Amino acid sequence: MYMYVSLSTYNPGIVLESAATIKHEFGTLREGFIETWLHNGNNNSAVACTLEPVDVTGDGADEWFRTIKPDLTPNFTLTSAWLKTEASSAMRALDEIPQMYESEFNMGGKIDHMEKSYYDQAYLGKEASLSLWDMNVLAEMLEKASKRQPMKYENDGLKIHDGADKYKSYIEGRRGIVIGSEDPWVEAILLHHGAAKLLTVEFGKIVSEIPQIETMVPKEFTEKFLNNKIQQFDFGVTFSSLEHDGLGRYGDVINPIGDLQSMAKLLSVIKPGGLMFVAVPTGDGYDGLVWNAHRIYGKQRLPKLFAGWKLIDVIGQGSPPKGKFKQHLWVLQNPNGCKVGN
């Protein structure tokens, strides 16, 4: 469980209004507002949860998968994660890693493989590639979902069906959040499996005319969530999104731990006992960085990405050939805020 950390202990140039509050671009935050959620497991406000058994033994659970054990906590406070900037960098994507960040990006030399594949696709805060989601778009994707036809990432994308089948009770009739989705293919799969309501958070601005789907850019979501205008979700899904966070490819600010901070924030967003389905590039256990395209997650970074979560399942077929990567679906449960002993 997380220890209580005072907001006033974190002050990266932020104006402190008093011992109890700080002023930030998203307004005034109460002292301990974030860490308190993750402190609940040791007091009477904890929620009774059924924690799922670990099932990293089926398809895809080769030897290195079974060695992954999430770190107990991130090595930063949840407050600092929520205070990371969500504004665009206002500059072109960098084709080289800034020297001051080299050690952090290569994890102190622990990254096994580094190469370059440069993109400048800045659109954070601008319109998404598919900026209008209407019922016609959804109907087309729902038809494909009903037939389990691939829509994105070939067969890797179909693993969402497998996860939704296996953990149906966490999705059917429930509220979910989708992190990073340029078109509603993930949302169509989830609605096909009975999700009641979805919120999609995407770098590009999207107008949704679909009653079951609401859309926001990251800054809007953070502002509303921290002001109690958005309640916690029963489940979340992110597919091929986190690996880009902090690399600047899409106009975001360079941040060596941007992916880790975004995943840690979800510990506050998903209800105690709720599930998070995560797909990121994974190889045969190696860690990689393809600048500025994406990260590849292995034995070093996965435990940090999943810090604070309980890893309960991996859905997918084995490891890819050496030097290649696939996107398995990792299933994580949020034990924070659950009654101890459940």
C-alpha positions in Angstrom: 0.0 0.0 0.0 1.0 3.6 -0.5 2.2 5.7 2.4 0.6 9.0 2.9 2.7 11.8 1.3 1.8 15.4 1.8 1.3 17.5 -1.3 3.4 20.2 0.3 6.5 18.0 0.1 6.4 18.2 -3.7 7.0 21.7 -5.0 8.7 21.9 -8.5 8.3 25.7 -8.6 4.6 25.6 -7.8 3.2 28.4 -5.7 2.2 27.2 -2.3 -1.0 29.0 -1.1 -0.9 27.5 2.3 0.1 24.4 4.2 -3.1 22.7 3.0 -3.3 23.7 -0.7 -1.1 24.3 -3.7 -1.9 26.3 -6.9 -1.4 24.4 -10.1 -2.5 24.9 -13.7 -5.5 22.7 -12.9 -6.6 24.8 -9.9 -6.3 24.2 -6.2 -5.7 20.7 -4.9 -6.3 19.7 -1.3 -3.5 18.4 0.8 -3.1 14.7 0.4 -5.9 14.5 -2.1 -4.3 11.9 -4.3 -2.2 9.8 -1.9 -5.3 9.5 0.4 -7.0 7.2 -2.2 -4.1 4.8 -2.0 -3.9 5.0 1.8 -7.4 3.7 2.3 -6.4 0.0 2.7 -5.3 0.6 6.3 -8.4 2.4 7.6 -12.2 1.9 7.8 -12.9 3.6 4.5 -11.4 0.6 2.6 -13.5 -1.2 0.1 -14.2 -5.0 0.3 -12.6 -6.4 -2.8 -12.2 -9.9 -4.3 -8.6 -10.0 -5.5 -8.2 -12.4 -8.5 -5.8 -15.3 -8.4 -2.6 -14.9 -10.5 -3.0 -16.9 -13.7 0.3 -16.2 -15.6 0.4 -19.8 -16.7 -1.6 -20.0 -19.9 -0.8 -19.0 -23.5 2.0 -16.5 -23.6 3.3 -17.3 -20.1 6.7 -18.4 -21.0 9.5 -18.3 -18.5 10.4 -14.6 -18.6 6.7 -13.6 -18.2 6.5 -15.5 -15.0 9.5 -13.6 -13.6 7.7 -10.2 -13.8 6.7 -9.0 -10.4 5.4 -5.4 -10.2 7.3 -3.1 -7.9 5.5 -2.5 -4.7 5.2 1.2 -5.4 6.5 3.7 -8.0 9.7 5.5 -7.1 7.9 8.8 -7.2 4.8 10.1 -5.5 1.4 9.9 -7.1 1.2 13.6 -6.6 4.2 14.2 -8.8 2.6 12.0 -11.4 -0.6 14.0 -11.5 1.3 17.2 -11.7 3.2 16.3 -14.9 2.4 18.7 -17.6 -0.3 17.8 -20.1 0.4 20.8 -22.3 2.0 20.4 -25.7 5.8 21.0 -26.0 5.3 23.8 -28.6 8.4 22.6 -30.5 9.2 20.0 -33.2 9.9 16.5 -32.0 13.6 15.9 -31.1 15.5 13.6 -33.3 18.1 12.9 -30.6 17.7 12.2 -26.9 18.6 15.3 -24.9 22.0 14.7 -23.3 20.6 15.7 -19.9 18.1 12.8 -20.1 20.3 10.1 -21.7 20.9 8.2 -18.5 17.2 8.3 -17.5 16.0 7.1 -20.9 18.5 4.2 -21.0 17.7 3.4 -17.3 21.3 3.8 -16.3 22.5 1.5 -19.0 20.0 -1.2 -18.3 18.3 -0.9 -21.7 19.4 -3.8 -23.9 18.6 -2.3 -27.3 18.5 1.3 -28.6 17.9 2.5 -32.1 16.4 5.4 -34.0 13.2 5.7 -35.9 12.2 9.3 -36.0 8.7 10.8 -36.3 7.3 14.3 -35.9 3.6 13.8 -35.6 2.7 16.5 -33.1 -1.0 16.7 -32.5 -1.5 17.0 -28.7 -4.4 19.4 -28.3 -5.1 19.5 -32.0 -7.8 17.5 -33.8 -7.4 13.8 -33.9 -7.0 12.0 -37.2 -10.6 10.9 -36.9 -12.0 13.9 -35.1 -15.7 13.0 -35.3 -17.0 9.7 -33.9 -20.6 9.2 -35.0 -23.0 6.3 -35.0 -22.0 5.3 -38.6 -18.4 4.9 -37.5 -19.4 2.9 -34.5 -21.8 0.7 -36.4 -19.1 -0.3 -38.8 -16.7 -1.2 -36.0 -19.4 -3.0 -34.0 -20.1 -5.2 -37.0 -16.4 -6.1 -37.1 -16.3 -6.6 -33.4 -19.3 -9.0 -33.5 -17.4 -11.1 -36.1 -14.1 -10.8 -34.2 -12.4 -9.3 -37.3 -9.1 -7.5 -36.7 -9.4 -3.8 -36.8 -6.0 -2.7 -35.6 -2.7 -4.3 -34.7 -3.7 -7.5 -36.6 -4.4 -10.4 -34.3 -2.8 -8.6 -31.3 -5.9 -6.3 -31.1 -8.2 -9.3 -30.9 -6.8 -10.1 -27.4 -9.2 -7.5 -26.0 -12.0 -9.9 -26.9 -10.2 -12.7 -25.0 -9.7 -10.4 -22.0 -13.3 -9.3 -22.0 -14.5 -12.9 -22.3 -12.4 -14.0 -19.4 -13.1 -11.1 -17.1 -16.7 -10.4 -18.2 -18.0 -9.5 -14.8 -15.6 -6.5 -14.6 -16.9 -5.1 -18.0 -20.5 -6.0 -18.6 -22.8 -3.2 -17.4 -19.7 -1.2 -16.1 -18.0 2.1 -16.7 -14.6 2.1 -18.3 -11.9 4.4 -19.4 -9.8 4.0 -22.6 -6.4 5.6 -22.8 -5.2 6.5 -26.2 -7.6 5.7 -29.1 -7.6 7.6 -32.4 -10.7 5.8 -33.6 -13.2 3.8 -31.6 -12.1 0.2 -32.3 -11.3 -0.6 -28.7 -14.5 1.1 -27.6 -16.5 -1.0 -30.1 -15.1 -4.2 -28.7 -15.9 -3.1 -25.2 -19.5 -2.1 -26.1 -19.9 -5.4 -27.9 -19.0 -7.1 -24.6 -21.6 -5.1 -22.7 -19.7 -2.1 -21.3 -22.3 0.5 -20.3 -20.3 3.7 -20.6 -16.9 4.7 -21.7 -14.6 7.7 -21.5 -11.8 8.0 -24.0 -8.7 10.1 -23.2 -6.7 10.9 -26.4 -4.1 13.5 -27.3 -6.1 14.7 -30.3 -9.5 16.4 -29.8 -12.4 14.2 -30.7 -16.1 15.0 -30.9 -18.2 12.0 -30.0 -21.9 11.8 -31.0 -22.1 8.3 -29.6 -24.2 8.4 -26.3 -22.1 5.6 -24.7 -18.7 7.3 -25.4 -17.4 10.6 -24.0 -14.0 12.0 -25.1 -11.4 14.3 -23.6 -7.9 15.4 -24.1 -5.5 14.7 -21.2 -5.5 18.1 -19.7 -9.3 18.3 -19.6 -9.5 14.9 -18.0 -6.9 15.7 -15.3 -8.6 19.0 -14.4 -12.0 17.4 -14.1 -10.8 14.3 -12.2 -8.9 16.3 -9.6 -11.9 18.5 -9.1 -14.1 15.5 -8.4 -16.1 16.0 -11.6 -15.3 12.5 -12.8 -15.7 9.4 -10.6 -13.4 6.4 -10.5 -13.9 3.7 -13.2 -14.6 0.0 -12.9 -12.0 -0.9 -15.5 -9.6 0.6 -18.0 -8.0 -0.3 -21.3 -4.9 1.0 -23.0 -3.6 -0.5 -26.2 -0.3 0.6 -27.8 -0.3 4.0 -26.2 1.8 4.2 -23.1 5.0 3.3 -24.9 5.0 6.7 -26.6 4.4 8.8 -23.5 7.3 11.3 -22.9 9.1 10.7 -26.2 7.8 13.9 -27.9 6.6 12.1 -31.0 3.1 13.4 -30.7 3.9 16.8 -29.4 4.1 15.8 -25.7 6.9 17.2 -23.4 10.0 15.1 -23.2 9.8 13.0 -20.0 11.8 9.9 -19.3 9.2 8.5 -16.9 6.1 9.8 -18.7 4.8 6.3 -19.3 5.4 5.2 -15.7 3.7 8.3 -14.4 0.6 7.8 -16.7 0.2 4.2 -15.5 0.7 5.2 -11.9 -2.1 7.9 -12.2 -4.5 5.1 -13.1 -4.1 3.7 -9.6 -6.2 6.7 -8.6 -8.6 6.4 -11.6 -9.5 2.7 -11.4 -11.7 1.7 -8.4 -10.2 -0.5 -5.7 -10.4 -4.1 -7.0 -10.9 -2.9 -10.6 -9.0 -4.1 -13.6 -6.6 -2.5 -16.0 -5.9 -4.1 -19.4 -2.6 -3.0 -20.8 -1.0 -3.7 -24.2 2.5 -2.4 -24.9 5.3 -3.7 -27.1 7.1 -6.7 -25.4 9.8 -8.9 -26.9 11.6 -12.0 -25.5 12.4 -10.3 -22.2 14.6 -7.5 -23.5 14.1 -3.8 -22.9 14.4 -1.4 -25.8 14.0 2.2 -26.8 13.4 3.1 -30.5 13.8 6.9 -30.4 11.4 8.6 -30.8 8.9 6.0 -31.9 8.3 3.8 -28.9 9.6 1.8 -26.0 9.9 -2.0 -25.8 9.2 -3.4 -22.4 11.0 -6.3 -20.7 12.4 -7.5 -17.4 13.7 -4.0 -16.4 10.8 -1.6 -17.2 7.7 -3.8 -16.9 7.9 -4.1 -13.1 8.2 -0.3 -13.0 5.3 0.2 -15.4 3.1 -2.0 -13.3 4.3 -0.7 -9.9 1.5 -0.7 -7.3 -0.7 -3.0 -9.4 -1.3 -6.8 -8.9 -0.4 -8.7 -12.1 -3.0 -11.4 -12.5 -2.9 -12.5 -16.2 -1.2 -12.2 -19.6 -3.2 -12.9 -22.7 -1.3 -13.8 -25.9 0.7 -16.4 -27.7 4.3 -16.8 -26.5 7.2 -14.5 -27.2 8.1 -13.1 -30.7 11.3 -14.0 -32.5 14.4 -12.6 -30.9 14.7 -8.8 -31.6 11.0 -8.5 -32.5 8.1 -7.5 -30.4 4.4 -8.2 -30.0 1.6 -6.6 -27.9 0.3 -9.0 -25.3 -2.6 -8.0 -23.1 -1.5 -7.7 -19.5 -4.3 -7.8 -16.9 -3.7 -5.9 -13.7 -5.9 -5.4 -10.6 -5.8 -2.4 -8.4 -5.4 -3.7 -4.8 -5.0 -0.2 -3.3 -8.0 0.9 -1.2 -9.0 -2.8 -0.7 -9.5 -4.2 2.7 -6.4 -5.9 3.9 -6.8 -9.7 3.8 -9.2 -9.9 0.8 
